[in-house]
Amino acid sequence: MATLKAKLQEQIPGLREKYGQLLKESGDVVLSKVTIAQACGGMRGVKGLVCDTSSVDPDAGLSVRGRGIQELDDQIPEAIFYLLCTGDLPDAEALASLQAEIKARQELPGYVVDVLRAMPANSHPMTMLDTGILAMQCESKFAQGYAEGMQKSAYWEASLEDSLDLIARVTGVAAAAYRIRFGKGDPLAADPSLDWGGNYVNMLGIPDSTGEFANLMRLYLTLHCDHESGNVSANTCVTIASALSDLYYAVSGGLNGLAGPLHGLANQECLAFVLEIIKRYGGRPTDEQLIEYAWETLNAGKVIPGYGHAVLRATDPRFASFRAFGERVCPDSLQFGTVNSLYKVIPGVLQEHGKAKNPWPNVDAISGSLLYHFGLTETSYYTVLFGVSRVLGMCAQNIIARALGAPITRPKSVTYEMLVEAAEAA
């Protein structure tokens, strides 16, 4: 029977061989030079990591295993996880097998709900997600196998087991956190008849009479699945896991990084910007009013949230996928319509302003407006959705790293005096 594990067992020997050969023959080839500005500026642009699951081109945007993300927006998240791990989309048999694996593992342990209920009433939803994941560390197959003397060649198999457990349960943790934190009632049990994204919507308990909210969730979880390994959340996860910490430790740590306002919190801030505009003008604003508001924002020394990106220099293709969804499903939505109008005028304002390296929107500029339309109005929860999706990429990266025997991450730091000496020598 076709399974993800069988596919990986077939691929991993060749993967190990090609990386080993590359290191043997070309290990001394210089890949990147580091400037003082890069060392002092968060290592931006330094090529010092290897990530096969995805890459981000400044013009084309995110690609997953060489496929542009817009080629994949009709796939369900389970198929994306298979693609992340193997480089291939699953056939019907392999996809059904993976879905069955996830459904068999999705029952949430009662102690996780107990932990979430015991947290302070004003806990941030991301804190609840991270804590719920970390609480399950006692069930790590990798930690258990390592303690029992598991061979290094089997590390990836134990990580695959942890990955499947974690992916199966993370939507339950996230949904329980939502219902407990916002007083929506008791957590809802998983429905084994539903796919991963549809089941998440069902466990949130938000009405979805048309099924389009479930479609949005599938799209959301696909578009946010991975983004190389250098962003804060992925890099934190990789670093923690490089010490052979199991995925529960590593993913929880990575999600803590995602919670930062310069990373995953951005979608929440973008929607707040849109809602403030709607409040200011008493409804959907005209293009002239949006231009007026944009210049007021820029002249006050603030930025237009959702526009610009650390890597991209064009419209984020994930924005385009969400926009196509919105135009099909809810073109008259107040929030989505305002975002659509912003897209028509903001790039021109930013180009005239002249200080933005990239005047085009990123994915955060639009995702919140669609979530809000379907009744998910608790904006502090939005980063949790981002985190649930990013678990797919974190787990896939970890399986591959374990298969390749990736070493512990240990970059060298320098002192200010060393920087001065280097500058003087140059």
N, C-alpha and C positions, 0 to 999 in steps of 0.2 A: 504493500500500500504506500502511496506517495505521502511522505511527511516532511515537515521542515527539518527534523533531525536527520532523516535519511539524506536529504539534499545537502546538508552541511557536511555530513560524513563523507559524501562523495567529493565535495569541493575542498575541504580543509587541507588534505595532504598536498594538493597542487598549490594552494595558497601559501603554505609554509615553504614549499620548495622555491617558488618564485621570489618571495621576499628574502629567503636565505641566499639565493644566488645573487640577487641585486646587492645585498650588503657585502657579499664576498667580493664581487667584481667592482663595485662602484661606491663602496661605503665612504670613501674619502672625498667624493665630489661635493663641492661647496654648493649649498642650496640657497642660502640667504646670508646677507651681511647685515649687521645690526648697527644702527646709528645711535648716537647719544640721545637724540630726540625720541627714537623708538624705545630705548631702554627707560627713559623717563616718562614716556607717554603710554604706558600700559602694553607695551610690546606690539602695538598696532602694526599690522602688515608683516611682521616677522614670520617667515616660513619655518616653523619648528615643530609641526605636528603632522601626523598622517591620519587621514580619514577617508575611507573608501565609500562610506554610506551616502554622502552627499557633498556637493560643492556649490559655491555661490560665485557666479560670474557678475562683474559689475554692470554689464549691459543686459545679459539674458536672465539673471536672477538665479533662483534655486533650481538645481537639478538633483534628482534622487537616482543614484546609480546610473548616471548619464542620461536620464530621461527628464526633460523639462517638466516642472511641477504642473503646468497646465495640461500636459499630456496625461496626467494621472488624476485629475480632479473628478473623474467618473468612477474611480476605484474606491473600494471601501477600505477602512484603516487596516483590517486584518491582512488584506492583500499587500498593502504598503509595508507592513512589518516583514512579510515574507520577502518582498523585494529588497528592503534594507539589508536583510541578513544574507541574501543569496545573489542579488543582482538580477534575478528573474522574477517576473510576475508568476504567481501560482496558476496551474491549471485548475479546473473545477474540482478534481479529486483532492489535490493538495490543499486548496482553500477550505474545502469542507472538513478535511482532517484537522487543519489548524483551528478552525472555528469550534470543532468538537472538543479539542484540547482546552481551549479557553473556557468554554461553557462548563466543562467538567471541574474546573478549578475556581469558579467565580463566587462561590458562597463565601461571604465575609465572616471571619471569625467573630464571635460575640464579644470577645475582649476588646476588639478594635472599637466597636460602638461604645462600649463602657468607657474607654479612654476618651473618646470624643465628647461624650456626655459630661465627663468630669472636668473638662477644660473650662477656663473662665468664659463667661457668657459673651464677652466682647473680644474673644480671640479672633485673629484674622483668619479667614478661610484657608489661606496658604499655610498658616501655622498648623491648622487642623489636618490638612492633607499631608504635610511633612511628618507630623507626629504619628498619624495613622499608619503611614508606610513604615516608619522606624519601629513602631510597636510590633510589627510582624517579623522583625529581624530574627526572632527566635526560631522561625520556621525556615531559615535559609538552608537550602540544600548544599550550596557552595561552602558555607561555614561549617556545616556538619561534615561534609566530605573532606575538607581540609584538615579538620581536627582528627579525622580517622586515617590520615595519611594518603589521601587520594593522589594518584600520579598526576604530574603536570599536564600530560597529554589529555587528561579527562577534565581539566578545568572548564573547558568550554561547554561540556555537556551539563555540568552542574550549573553553570551560568545560564544555559538555555532553560533549565528547569526553573530557576529563580525568575527568569524573564517571563516565562509563561504564567507562573503564579502571580507575579506582580502585575502584569498587563491585565490578567483576568480580574484581579481584585481592585485595581486602582480606581476604576469607575465607581465601584461600590463605596470605597472610602470617600471619594469626591462627592458623590451624591448624598451620602450620610452626613458629611460635613455641611453641605448646603441645607439640608432639612433641619438639622439640629441648630445650626448657627442662626438661621433666619426664621425659626419657629414655624416650620412647615408641617410638623407632625413627625411621627416615627419614621425611621429609615424604611425604605421599601425593598423587598427582596428582588433579586435578579429574576428575569423571565428567560428561561432557557430556549424559548422559541424565537428570541430576537437576536439580531447581530449586535456586535460590540457597541457601535454608536447608537443604534436604536434603543438598546437596553439602557444605556446611560440616560437618555432622555426620559425613558419610562421611570427610572429610579429617581430622577429629579422630581417627578410628579407634576411637571408643568404640562397643562393640556396641549395636545397636538392633534386636533381633529383632522387636519389635512395630511399629516405625515411629513410636512415640509420642514418642521423643526428638526425631525430626525435626519432629514436629508442635509440640512444645514450642519448638524453636528458631525455627520460623516465627512462632509467637506472640510469643516474646521479641523477635525482630528487628522485628516490627510494633509492639509496645507501646512500645518504647524509641526509635522512629525520630526523634522531634523533640520539642522542648519550648520553643517560642518561640525568640527569639534573644538573650535577656538572661542566660541561665544561663552559668556560667563557660566551659564548653567551646564552646558556640555563639558566644558573644560574642567569645571569643578568636579563633575561626576567622573571624568576620565582620571583626574589626579587622585581622587580618593580611591578609586578602584585599582589604580596602579600599585597601591600598597597591599593588594590582595584583600582589601575590604570587600565584603559582599555587596550585591546590588541594592539591598535595603539601605545600608549606610550610604552608598555612593549616590543613589538616586535622590534620597532625602536631602543630602548635602547639595546636590545640583539644583534641586527645586528651591532651596533657600536662596541661592544666587538668582534664580529666575524671579523671585519675589521683589527684587530691587527696582526702584523707580527708573533706572536707566536701562532696564532689560524688560522683563515680562509685564511690568506694571504699566507700560506705555499704552496698551489698548484701553485701559480704564481711563487714563488721562485724556486720550483722544475723544472718547465719548463725552466726558465731562465738558470738553471744549464745545462739542456740537450741542449739547443740552443747554449750555450757557448762551449760545447764539440764538437758539430757539426761544429761550426765555426773554432775551433782550428784545427781540423783534416780535414777540407774541405769536409765533408760528414760523412757517418756512420763510426764510428771508429771500429777498431778491438778490440778483447778482451784484447790484450796486451796493446793497447793504453788506454783503459778504466782503466785498473789496474794502469798504469802509472799515469793517471790523478787523480785517486782516492787517491793514495799515496801522490801526490803533494798537494792535497787539505787537507788531514789529517795532513801532516807534516807542513803545514802553519798554523795549529791551527784552521782550519775550520771544519765544519761538512759536511757530505754527505746529502744534503737535500732529504727528503722523506723516510729516513731510520731511524727506531726507532719510539717509540710511548710512551706516558706517561703511558699507561695502558697495551697495548698489548705486548706479548712476543713471537709472532709468526707472520707469514705473514698475513697482514690484509686481511680478506676474501673479502672485497670490492675491493682491488687491484686485487685479483684473478678473480673477476667478470669482471672488466674492461679489464683485460688481455685476458680473453676468448673472449670478444667482439672484441678486436683489432685483435686477431689472426684469427677471422672469417671474419672480414670486411676489414681490412687494414694491413695485415701482412707485406707488403712491404713499408709501410709509413716510411719516414726517421725518424721522431720524435718518433713514436711508436716503430720502430725497435731498436732505440738507447736505449729506456727505457727497452725493452725486453733484450737487451744485458747487460745492467747495472744489471738487476735482476739476471743474471747468474754469475756475478763476484763480485758484491759489498758485499754480505753477507760474502764471504770468506775473502775479504780484511778486513772487520770490525772485523771478528773473529780473524784474525791474529793480528790486531791492538790491540785488547784486552780491549778497553775502553768502547765500546758500550754495554749496557745492552741488547739491542735488535738489532741484525744486519739485521732484515728483513724489507721489505718495507711496508709503510702505503699507504692509498688511494691517498694521495697527490702526490706520486711519479709517478703516471701514468695518472691521469685524464686530466691534461693539454695537454699532447701529443695527446690525441684523439680529444680534442676540437680544437687544432691547425690544425690537419689534415683536419677537416671539414670546415676550413676557419674562425673560430673564433680566430683570431690572436692577438686581443687586450688583452694582458694578465692582465691588471689592472681590467678587467671586470670579471675575473674568480671567484672572491670572491662573486660577485653578484649572480652567479648561485648557489653557496654554500648556500647563504642566502635565495634564493627563496625556495630551498629544505627544509632548516631547519625551515622555517615558518610552515611546516606541523607538525613537532614535537612540536614546541612552542605552537601552537594553541591547539593541542590535550592535552598537559600537562595542559594548562590553563583551558580547559573545565573540566577536571577531578578535578583539584584543586578547582575550583568553586563549583563543585558538593559536594565535601567533606568538604567545608568550611575551607580550609587551612588557618592557622593563618598568621599574618604578620611575615616576616623573621627578626629575631633580635638576631644574635649570640652575645655573650659577648666577649669583647676585654679585654686584660690585658696590663699592662705596663711592661717595661723592668725590673723595680724593682721587680714586682710581679714574673717574670720569675726567677730572681736571688733567691728570697726567696723560691720559689718552688724547685729550684735546690739544695739549701743548706739544706732544710728540708728533701730532699730525700737522 
